Amino acid sequence: MKELPTPTLALSRLGLRETLWPQPPQLPQPAAAGGVTVAWARHQDEVREAQRLRWRVFVQEMGARLPTSLPGHDVDLFDDFCEHLLVRAEPGGEVVGTYRVLTPAQARRVGGTYSDTEFDLTRLRGLRERMVELGRSCVHPDHRQGGVILALWGALAAFMHRNRLDTMIGCASIPMLQNGVHGGDAAASIWRQLSATHMAPIQYHVQPRLPLPVDQLDGSLDVEPPALIKGYLRLGAKVLGAPAWDPDFNTADLPMMMRLADLPPRYRRHFLGA
């Protein structure tokens, strides 16, 4: 069983209030949350479980066309540099939710973030030393009632707080078929709505490398954002710029940023006990 590369930062113990402990334990322990357990992958075979779930959701369910070196697994060059967060359903322990987290030091090792491949992030250069990238978020279709996502977010908040990191970025995807609306019209409409209400300050704006042609699309539709984006917005996330088109996933990707300082008080209490 192949060990993962040594983590750059100490892995966070995942109890939500335990982030305030002055000394971390030697090894991360899983945290129970409403019939699921949350833990960081420690071996390659655990990462493979996350990659199989990602393949099921992104390729089999959403129709992405992803190159892979391992059939039935979503694998890319960033995986070996990331920490992988796993949610397992009890009983049985099947992986039903996952995120991957790229820390600042590991981003330097791999040469950048996944978001750098989709956007010019020059304006974020002053944030990079305390900025992580979140990616490849997915939840098994039988477990999308909210508990799995809350468990993931709680573990991520604990990780950030414990390791003195304060900013999270990532690409939030809008499928090209969203709420029955085909093409890019749904994405253009969601962008129009959020650009009026949830934009980050101009000093953090970024530019897509392959822009979705929003000016050529119908942006007047009354379409709700995907549930995950709505969840991010409730946590205080901001949109950093216009969407890029990701041809492999056939999605419009919105660049988003969340900062711990912007968490609403009730979420700070829930996730951090503060």
Secondary structure by P-SEA (a helix, b strand, c coil): ccccccccccccccccccccccccccbbbbbbcccbbbbccccaaaaaaaaaaaaacccccccccccccccccccccccccbbbbbbbcccccccccbbbbbcaaaaaaaccccccccccccccccccccbbbbccccccccccccaaaaaaaaaaaaaaaaacccbbbbbbbbcccccccccaaaaaaaaaaaaaccccccccbbbbccccccccccccccccccaaaaaaaaabbbbcbbbbbbcccccbbbbbbbbcccccaaaaaacccc
